[in-house]
Amino acid sequence: MNKLYLVFLSVFLLWIGLQAAEKYTLSQCLQQAYEKSHLLRAAKLEIQSTNKKVLTAKGQNYPLLNLGATYTRIGEISSFTFPSPTGGPPRKLSFGTPNRVNASANLQYPLFTWWRIQNSIRLAEQGESLASLQEKLQRLNLTQQVLKAYYAVLINNAVVQLLKTNMERTKKSLEITRQRYEEGELAKHGLLRTQVQLTNEENELKTALGNQTNSRLFLGKVLNQPETEIDVSGELRFIPLQMEEGQLIKQALEQRIELQMLQVEESMNLSNLALAGTGNKPSLALFSSYTIVNGFDPMEPEKFVDNWNIGVQFSWPIFDGFATKHKEEDARIRQKITLEKEAELRQNIILQVKQALVTIHQMENSIASREKNIELAREVQQMSEEQFRNGLISLLDLLLAQKNLFNAEISHLQAVFNHIMAKIELGKAIGNYGWFEAELE
């Protein structure tokens, strides 16, 4: 029994370890976010809701049928008797029956509504299109959040690794310093200086590990897994942007979801204007009814009698207190407001694309030079280490060379990260994150 318990415990601990060691790819992060986002689910439900509104609007084209029935108990019924003209028993006339029943079926069908129904259907369909665009916008916003959180974890992982590598260099320098100190070639002051340097780097590593944990927790929150640290696989890669400014601006003006939403809003304003204009226009409707009632025949008050009718109703609101006029003016004003918003958004889109491109080009120009700086700093650090071992340079020169190498590596890493963040901002301006598809493979 104890062996079986130990086996289950071992399997459970192994499963926990595998879960903790699991690293998410960018594709997995996006998939998790799309599946678990409450806002994205709400946007999809909004599409379903607007679809029902479209069906409701289309229902106006169908006839309206109402069934009704009433039962009335009458306490006292007036009646009188009179002799039969044929000499038979006297006859009785009753004005109704104590148990009065009335059942009816009423039919109404719009023959002509001055295109009110067509405009309301068109307006509902445009609302459904707007909801679909809002769902796409929510997906794009979620994609941006995931990208930023994913690359934040990557850069923090890289910073931690750089700090650990730098600490290994410092430990190696400390070994050389201790060896020279023991051989009497270096004062104790140099040994203490190196130990202080190592302690400072250990504190920097603790801070970096805290930042790493925070970034993983934030990614867990974005993926709707709060209180869960999510690590990722991948690396920060520098991939130059190949598209020209004019092409990007054209693509942004064609694909930007917010711009498409304003264009749908313009169409809705026109539909509202057309619908408002029908407020004082005539309409024509067909109506018909079928009725069954008792108490109608005074000779046989309990007998049920049926009847039917059919007709056409014409209605024309001659004066509505200028309500139609004011509604039309309001619709025209709303259209002007939407057009102004569209013009402003177009200018902002162009500005956002240009600003993102400026940052991208700045980073691209600096990344190449920073890569060369890393090569030079690494060569200087290696030479300085050998020269210090042979007593040709001071400890300060060695520590400075080591610090310069670390700064060059961090500077290059930050430039690559800033380049990626600028591409994310450019993707937001365009409404497309297509250049991150290589990371999804």
Beta strands, then each sheet from edge to edge (+ up, - down):
strand 1: 23-24
strand 2: 64-73
strand 3: 79-82
strand 4: 91-94
strand 5: 99-112
strand 6: 231-232
strand 7: 283-294
strand 8: 304-315
sheet 1: 1+ 6+
sheet 2: 2+ 5- 7+ 8-
sheet 3: 3+ 4-
end
